Amino acid sequence: MGSGTYETIKDLISLKDKPLRIVMTTRPENYQSDKIAFRLEFTAESPNALIDRLRKSGIRNVLIAGGTRVTSAFLRLGLVGKIYLTIEPVLFGRGHDMMNTSLGDIKLQLKSYKKLNSGGTMLLEYSVIKKG
């Protein structure tokens, strides 16, 4: 996740157990007091460098938990294979873009959908169709 997402949810996440949470920031030194070994880390690595490091440590699946900049950075480099969208039955008056519009169109293929609760929350799973 990006530092903006982290700042928004830091009081809500449990860090007692796995998985490792990684916050991408241009200033990891600002978060040294929040760091918890094997639970929460902060990095200024590029998406490619981060994925390479995680692969070398045996991690095969990564969840990108938001922020327009972080999501766009991974999409731009072709590092995203699946996208899960949660649709809440609420219309917001304002919000943030999911990705940077400079990426152009990204084609997706619906793989599954599931109603999560009686309120109508839906979970959609898409595969990213790779260009070329």
Beta strands, then each sheet from edge to edge (+ up, - down):
strand 1: 21-24
strand 2: 40-43
strand 3: 82-87
strand 4: 108-115
strand 5: 122-128
sheet 1: 1+ 2+
sheet 2: 3+ 5- 4+
end
